[in-house]
Amino acid sequence: MAALLIQGATVVNADREERADVLCVDGRIAAVGPRAQDLTPAGAERLDGSGQYLLPGGIDPHTHMQLPFMGTVTMDDFFTGTAAGLAGGTTSIIDFVIPNPQQSLLEAYQTWRGWAEKSAADYGFHVAITWWSEQVHAEMGQLVRDEGINSFKHFMAYKNAIMCDDETLVNSFRRALELGAMPTVHAENGELVYLLQQEVARMGISGPEGHPLSRPPMVEGEAANRAIAIADVLGVPIYIVHVSCIEAAEAIARARARGQRVYGEVLAGHLLIDDSVYRHPDFATAAAHVMSPPFRPKIHQDFLWRGLQSGQLHTTATDHCTFCAQQKAAGLDNFAKIPNGCGGIEERLAVIWDAGVNSGRLTPSEFVAITSANTAKLFNLYPRKGLIAEGADADLVLWDPQGTKTISAATQHSKGDFNIFEGRSVRGIPSHTIAQGRIVYAQGELRAEAGRGRYLKRPAFGPNFAAAKARQQDLSPTAVKRS
C-alpha cells in the first residue's frame, strides 16, 4: 500500500484555506486534518509542507498534444507535453480529438486515444464537430454513452478546413443538449478572417504583423455573440474557449446578466502578453507568437483579469500547441501559412500566481478556482479532481509562495524551442507535484513516467443541463385551443 503524508502545509480549496495534514493512500486522499496522522501506515513517505500551500493539481482544459495541423505536427506529444505540465503543477489535461471533415468521430477518437496512451498525467478529450450528418448525430451519442465524452468543440474559424457553419452549430448544439454534453466554441468569424487575410496581403503585409490585423477583436466578438445567441434559443449551456478581447468578454457578461449559462476560458498568454510581439524585427520571434485568437493590445488584458475577478470568466488554460521555428517558417512569405500555436502548460500556474495572487487580483482560493476547481465542475470531474478532500484523487501541488524562477526555453521541459514568457521572473512556484499519490516532481527533479496517465471518463447530465432542460420544459409554449 503506497502512502504519502504531507505535513504542515496550508491546504487551499476554492472555498477555504486551512492548516492541515493530508494523507494519500493508493492514489486517493485518505484523510485531511487530525485523522491524517493517526491513519498513516508504518513506512509511509513523509513530505514537509511547512510554510507552503497545498493546492489541488492544476487542470488544463485546453491543450493540443501531437496535433496534426496546417501540414505539420506539434513538437510535444502526449508524454513530453504532460510531463512538462507535471513540472509546472498541472496534473490533468483535456485535449481535443479533431476529426477531418467527413471522418468518423469514433475513428478519430480511437486514433487520439492511441496517441495518448503514453501520457504521464491523467487526460480526457473534447471531440470536435467538423461536419454534420446522421452518422455524426449517432456517434455523438456513442461517445457520451460509452466513452465518457461530455463536451464537443466547434471551430467557427479556419474556413475551407474545420470551420462549422451555423447549420452545423444548430444541429450539434441541439444534440449536445439531448445528451447532456457541453458545447464549446472557438469564436472567430471564419468568413471575415478569410477576407481580411486577403486584404492584408494586398496591402503588402506578409509578415507576422499581419496576423492580428486579419483577426481584429470584433471578429471574435461577433462569433461569440452568434454562438451565445444560438445556445440561448436552444436552451443549452455553452463554454467559450480562449476569450481574448473585451468584445467577447462583454458578450459573455451580458448573457450571464440575462441568466444564460455561458462560461468563459482565458489563456495565460492573453492575460500577460500584448500584440507588440508581432512587430518584433526578428521573424522567428514574431512568428513564434502566432496563435488564434492573437495577442491583443494591453487594454484587453485588464478587462480579462476583471472578468476572472468578477466570476464572469471561469477557467484558465494554455492552448498548448508547440511548433518550432522551422515549422513556423512555412509562413515566411505569408503570415496565413504560419502554423498557429504557442506553449505554456508548464508556466500557466506560476505566471497566473505571480500576476494574479502577488498583485492582489486573486486570493489563493480564487486561484484554485480558475486553475482547477471550476474546470472540474464544468466538465464533471468534481469532486474527484479540483478538490483536496477525503476520497478525491491525490493530485496535488505543494506550492512555495516565496520560491522564484526565471522562465526560459533553455530550461523548460516542453520540446518547443521558444517560450512566450521568456525572461519573465515569477515568485510562487511548485516545489513538489503529486499525481496519483506519487511525487512526480521534486525541487526541480522531474520523475514523469510515460503511460502513467489515466483516461478520464466524464459523465454527462450535470446539474446545469438538468436545470436547462427543466427550464426549457417550464417555458415550453402550448397551442391555443379554439372552438
C-alpha atoms as one frame of an Amber mdcrd trajectory, in Angstrom:
protein
   0.000   0.000   0.000   1.653   3.233  -1.222   1.174   6.057   1.271   2.327
   9.674   1.439   1.759  12.088   4.336   2.095  15.815   3.616   2.541  17.696
   6.869   2.237  21.315   7.972   1.033  22.948   4.746  -1.877  25.348   4.363
  -4.479  23.429   2.379  -6.236  25.661  -0.159  -9.515  24.759  -1.818 -11.716
  27.024  -3.916 -13.891  27.777  -0.876 -11.475  27.851   2.049  -7.957  27.663
   3.472  -6.950  25.571   6.483  -3.774  24.304   8.086  -3.965  20.516   7.804
  -2.017  17.346   7.194  -3.052  15.309   4.157  -2.686  11.536   3.854  -2.617
   9.932   0.417  -3.075   6.168   0.103  -3.105   4.218  -3.160  -3.668   7.291
  -5.299  -6.539   8.766  -3.295  -6.748  11.238  -0.424  -7.447   9.114   2.651
  -7.655  11.866   5.280  -7.365  15.621   5.730  -6.761  17.083   9.168  -6.103
  15.483  12.580  -7.023  11.964  11.434  -4.267  12.002   8.820  -1.519  11.368
  11.392  -3.493   8.634  13.146  -4.239   6.744   9.927  -0.743   6.949   8.461
   0.628   3.421   7.950   4.139   2.455   9.004   6.721   3.169   6.357   4.716
   5.915   4.681   6.679   8.579   2.829   6.531  11.988   4.547   6.772  15.410
   2.951   7.238  18.605   4.958   4.957  21.362   3.713   5.778  23.961   6.347
   5.482  27.498   5.013   3.872  26.312   1.793   0.409  25.962   0.304  -1.051
  22.625  -0.750  -3.251  23.101  -3.808  -5.330  20.748  -5.970  -3.368  19.775
  -9.066  -3.902  22.116 -11.983  -6.289  21.053 -14.739  -5.618  22.489 -18.189
  -8.885  22.278 -20.152  -7.339  23.277 -23.480  -4.256  21.551 -24.896  -3.210
  20.177 -28.286  -0.617  17.422 -27.910   0.638  15.638 -31.030  -1.778  17.698
 -33.153  -1.619  17.376 -36.948  -2.266  20.934 -38.118  -1.501  23.075 -41.173
   0.660  20.387 -42.745   2.786  19.545 -39.723   2.547  18.027 -36.218   3.160
  19.778 -32.900   6.517  19.222 -31.214   5.064  17.979 -27.918   3.417  14.577
 -27.884   1.264  13.322 -25.029   4.287  12.284 -22.965   6.501  15.339 -23.330
   3.563  17.728 -23.053   2.043  16.192 -19.939   5.491  15.763 -18.368   6.065
  19.497 -18.816   2.688  20.061 -17.206   3.655  17.997 -14.167   6.794  20.116
 -13.753   4.536  23.162 -13.534   1.886  21.672 -11.250  -0.677  20.610 -13.865
  -1.778  17.030 -13.187  -4.645  16.643 -15.690  -5.444  17.891 -19.191  -8.422
  17.875 -21.517  -7.124  17.635 -25.082  -9.009  17.648 -28.398  -9.968  14.977
 -30.893 -10.292  16.814 -34.225 -11.734  14.620 -36.997 -11.149  15.555 -40.597
 -14.308  16.649 -42.447 -16.280  13.510 -43.361 -14.198  11.374 -40.971 -15.940
   9.183 -38.410 -15.855  10.739 -34.935 -15.277   7.306 -33.421 -12.388   6.580
 -35.758 -10.697   9.880 -34.903 -11.346   9.308 -31.198  -9.636   5.904 -31.285
  -6.637   7.442 -33.060  -6.221  10.096 -30.363  -6.721   7.542 -27.595  -3.854
   5.550 -29.055  -1.586   8.587 -29.186  -2.437   9.451 -25.587  -1.501   6.083
 -24.106   1.987   7.470 -23.428   0.618  10.332 -21.307   2.375  10.963 -17.986
  -0.683  12.692 -16.484  -4.410  11.983 -16.463  -6.216  13.116 -19.603  -9.627
  13.496 -21.177 -10.910  14.727 -24.524 -13.258  17.201 -26.091 -14.343  15.958
 -29.542 -14.627  18.487 -32.364 -17.622  18.528 -34.674 -16.205  19.361 -38.109
 -19.139  18.229 -40.269 -22.732  17.079 -39.859 -24.764  14.024 -40.812 -26.930
  11.381 -39.200 -23.713   9.446 -38.613 -22.281  12.328 -36.562 -25.572  12.546
 -34.649 -25.367   8.853 -33.750 -21.649   8.868 -32.941 -22.029  11.789 -30.547
 -24.405   9.578 -28.590 -21.966   6.675 -28.586 -19.129   8.895 -27.397 -21.176
  10.237 -24.497 -22.685   6.898 -23.538 -19.717   4.571 -23.994 -16.543   6.678
 -23.927 -17.159   9.310 -21.255 -17.048  12.309 -23.602 -19.200  15.155 -22.288
 -18.034  18.122 -24.367 -17.925  18.855 -28.089 -15.786  21.546 -29.760 -16.915
  23.802 -32.600 -14.463  25.863 -34.660 -16.124  28.972 -36.076 -12.791  29.788
 -37.782 -10.485  28.013 -40.296 -12.589  28.333 -43.460 -12.115  25.519 -46.016
 -10.805  23.244 -43.263 -12.604  22.517 -39.980 -14.946  25.515 -39.717 -18.558
  24.889 -38.624 -21.341  26.732 -40.410 -24.429  27.857 -38.497 -26.433  24.801
 -39.575 -23.827  22.514 -38.045 -23.748  24.612 -34.868 -27.524  24.404 -34.501
 -27.652  20.648 -35.110 -24.727  19.902 -32.820 -25.870  22.205 -30.002 -29.327
  20.620 -30.068 -27.821  17.135 -29.938 -25.476  18.169 -27.105 -28.466  19.314
 -25.057 -30.183  15.955 -25.617 -27.050  14.152 -24.439 -26.110  16.406 -21.530
 -22.810  17.393 -23.156 -21.238  20.866 -23.100 -20.856  22.621 -26.472 -17.562
  24.523 -26.574 -16.748  27.130 -29.205 -13.679  28.697 -30.792 -15.302  32.047
 -31.519 -13.878  33.806 -34.575 -15.838  34.661 -37.712 -14.072  32.475 -40.265
 -15.536  34.272 -43.276 -14.230  37.626 -42.069 -10.818  36.180 -41.208 -10.539
  34.685 -44.704 -11.484  38.014 -46.304  -9.162  40.073 -44.089  -6.204  37.759
 -44.700  -6.503  38.516 -48.395  -6.982  42.238 -47.846  -3.952  42.487 -45.555
  -1.863  40.600 -48.112  -2.943  43.092 -50.810  -1.579  45.857 -48.567   1.842
  44.280 -48.998   1.926  42.930 -45.444   3.131  39.330 -45.458   4.894  39.060
 -42.072   3.528  38.058 -38.646   2.369  41.649 -38.052  -0.440  40.836 -40.495
  -1.831  38.091 -38.271  -3.594  40.327 -35.682  -4.755  42.655 -38.477  -6.650
  39.753 -40.048  -8.264  38.778 -36.740  -9.344  42.028 -35.000 -11.303  41.843
 -31.736 -14.709  42.361 -33.362 -14.183  39.211 -35.445 -14.070  37.319 -32.160
 -16.834  39.368 -30.580 -19.261  38.740 -33.446 -18.723  34.987 -33.336 -19.079
  34.872 -29.552 -22.357  36.792 -29.757 -23.647  34.493 -32.513 -22.745  31.286
 -30.673 -24.277  32.609 -27.451 -27.466  33.576 -29.287 -27.808  30.110 -30.837
 -27.261  28.500 -27.431 -29.834  30.841 -25.882 -32.513  29.948 -28.431 -31.856
  26.235 -27.943 -31.573  26.476 -24.145 -28.180  24.791 -23.891 -25.219  25.906
 -21.723 -22.125  26.966 -23.706 -18.396  27.306 -22.996 -16.352  29.857 -24.982
 -12.675  28.911 -25.247  -9.680  31.296 -25.195 -11.577  34.565 -24.681  -9.005
  37.191 -25.654 -10.781  40.520 -26.013 -13.204  42.965 -24.422 -15.838  42.319
 -27.095 -16.088  38.588 -26.369 -15.857  39.031 -22.592 -18.649  41.607 -22.714
 -20.819  39.220 -24.749 -20.418  36.598 -22.022 -21.126  39.095 -19.237 -24.295
  40.345 -20.958 -25.576  36.820 -21.470 -24.899  35.862 -17.867 -26.680  39.015
 -16.678 -29.734  37.701 -18.540 -29.452  34.428 -16.663 -27.954  32.435 -19.524
 -25.468  29.706 -18.619 -22.380  30.846 -20.506 -18.837  30.100 -19.366 -15.567
  31.693 -20.467 -11.993  30.432 -20.620  -8.896  32.667 -20.670  -5.390  31.701
 -21.740  -2.441  32.589 -19.531  -0.772  34.214 -22.528  -3.689  36.530 -23.224
  -3.509  37.766 -19.622   0.126  38.796 -19.868   1.281  39.357 -23.458   0.226
  42.135 -25.861   0.216  42.449 -29.632   3.524  44.345 -29.842   5.232  40.944
 -30.149   4.092  40.695 -33.782   6.189  43.702 -34.737   9.434  42.221 -33.403
  12.183  42.701 -36.020  13.174  39.027 -35.856  10.769  36.912 -37.933  11.209
  33.774 -35.816  10.372  35.654 -32.608   7.315  37.326 -34.089   6.117  34.102
 -35.757   6.549  32.160 -32.507   3.683  34.225 -31.057   1.255  33.487 -33.888
  -1.807  31.831 -32.404  -5.543  32.363 -32.754  -7.057  34.477 -31.398  -3.896
  36.616 -31.458  -2.445  38.555 -28.562  -4.297  41.830 -28.119  -3.479  45.456
 -27.199  -2.833  45.954 -23.473  -6.291  47.391 -22.774  -7.836  43.947 -23.232
  -5.654  42.272 -20.596  -7.013  44.259 -17.662 -10.558  43.530 -18.809  -9.826
  39.783 -18.835  -8.429  39.972 -15.299 -11.565  41.772 -14.176 -13.652  39.048
 -15.770 -11.856  36.423 -13.704 -12.174  38.522 -10.550 -15.898  39.097 -11.042
 -16.709  35.493 -11.917 -17.845  36.316 -15.460 -14.862  34.327 -16.767 -14.276
  30.977 -15.148 -11.240  28.954 -16.195  -7.665  29.432 -17.349  -5.898  27.303
 -19.923  -2.932  27.430 -22.296  -3.997  26.129 -25.732  -0.582  24.407 -25.508
   0.299  23.768 -29.148   4.040  23.876 -29.809   5.637  24.432 -33.204   9.369
  25.036 -33.650  10.990  27.811 -35.671  11.449  25.569 -38.694   7.731  24.725
 -38.704   6.725  28.369 -38.253   8.964  29.271 -41.212   6.366  27.695 -43.509
   4.771  31.138 -43.408   7.931  33.102 -44.119   6.302  34.786 -47.123   2.664
  34.557 -45.986   1.559  35.010 -42.383  -1.608  32.975 -43.060   0.579  29.875
 -43.526   2.349  30.163 -40.153   1.167  27.199 -38.018  -0.954  28.639 -35.207
   0.089  27.764 -31.672   2.152  28.573 -28.580   3.238  26.640 -25.492   2.624
  27.337 -21.820   1.450  24.233 -19.944   4.479  24.299 -17.623   4.250  28.027
 -16.938   0.487  28.592 -16.520   0.217  28.234 -12.739   3.355  30.238 -11.962
   2.613  33.205 -14.219  -1.020  33.440 -13.080   0.002  33.210  -9.410   2.678
  35.851  -9.878   0.488  38.280 -11.838  -2.731  37.394 -10.020  -2.146  36.458
  -6.383   1.004  38.511  -5.823  -0.712  41.597  -7.229  -3.840  41.167  -5.111
  -6.059  40.485  -8.130  -6.773  36.981  -6.820  -6.853  35.229  -3.470  -5.251
  31.773  -3.238  -8.752  30.231  -3.205  -9.746  32.179  -6.318  -6.541  30.961
  -7.941  -7.552  27.350  -7.205 -10.989  28.027  -8.677  -9.724  29.324 -12.022
  -6.854  26.850 -12.439  -8.545  23.658 -11.258 -11.882  23.545  -9.438 -14.032
  25.384 -11.981 -12.821  23.202 -14.833 -13.511  20.093 -12.774 -17.046  21.302
 -12.031 -17.885  22.391 -15.582 -16.691  19.136 -17.149 -17.960  16.751 -14.450
 -14.633  15.798 -12.889 -15.531  17.271  -9.481 -15.079  16.235  -6.663 -12.681
  13.603  -7.993 -10.471  16.429  -9.292 -10.116  20.060  -8.254 -10.602  19.426
  -4.539  -8.499  18.391  -1.554 -10.889  16.198   0.416 -11.214  12.613   1.523
 -11.909  10.374  -1.464 -10.579  12.747  -4.120  -7.690  11.813  -6.400  -4.336
  12.515  -4.776  -3.353  15.067  -7.443  -1.702  17.888  -5.509   0.796  20.703
  -5.786   2.960  21.778  -2.861   3.328  25.466  -3.656   6.211  27.612  -2.417
   4.878  31.200  -2.412   8.384  32.615  -1.933  10.130  30.408  -4.488  11.373
  32.216  -7.575  12.197  31.278 -11.128  13.162  32.987 -14.373  11.322  31.360
 -17.253  13.336  30.318 -20.300  13.123  27.959 -23.246  16.603  26.803 -22.234
  15.269  25.232 -19.025  11.692  24.281 -19.968  10.621  20.641 -20.229   8.497
  21.158 -23.342  10.122  20.135 -26.638   9.254  23.519 -28.132  12.206  25.782
 -28.925  10.553  29.012 -27.773   8.832  30.261 -24.634   6.319  33.109 -24.869
   7.155  34.035 -21.245  10.926  34.113 -21.923  12.845  36.114 -19.306   9.841
  36.660 -17.026  10.741  36.252 -13.346   7.995  34.837 -11.164   7.527  34.459
  -7.415   5.467  31.456  -6.429   6.361  28.079  -7.931   5.674  24.394  -7.292
   8.211  22.712  -5.049   6.566  19.300  -5.472   3.882  17.861  -7.711   1.967
  14.757  -6.623  -0.008  12.747  -9.182  -1.993   9.646  -8.187  -0.352   9.904
  -4.752   3.200   9.749  -6.148   5.761  12.535  -6.118   6.400  13.186  -9.811
   8.275  16.475  -9.465  10.518  17.437  -6.549  12.571  20.621  -6.293  13.479
  20.701  -9.974  13.692  16.933 -10.472  11.074  15.614 -12.906  10.065  11.977
 -12.367   7.423  11.653 -15.079   6.774   8.192 -16.498   5.258   7.503 -19.900
   1.952   5.665 -19.672   1.185   6.550 -16.038  -1.652   8.850 -17.040  -5.202
   7.508 -16.962  -8.027   8.257 -19.345 -10.739  10.249 -17.583 -14.286   9.254
 -18.453 -16.566  12.200 -17.717 -20.253  11.517 -17.105 -22.959  13.537 -18.804
 -26.061  15.224 -17.385 -24.561  17.557 -14.846 -26.825  19.855 -12.809 -26.544
  22.701 -15.334 -28.110  20.542 -18.012 -30.841  19.203 -15.755 -31.725  22.795
 -14.916 -31.595  23.846 -18.580 -33.918  21.030 -19.592 -36.312  21.785 -16.738
 -36.375  25.472 -17.689 -36.987  24.612 -21.325 -39.920  22.415 -20.328 -41.298
  25.089 -17.993 -41.241  27.687 -20.765 -42.494  25.311 -23.448 -45.265  27.011
 -25.444 -48.688  25.455 -25.810 -51.199  25.657 -28.584 -54.293  27.797 -28.171
 -57.469  25.699 -28.039 -60.151  27.269 -30.219 -63.711  26.216 -30.864
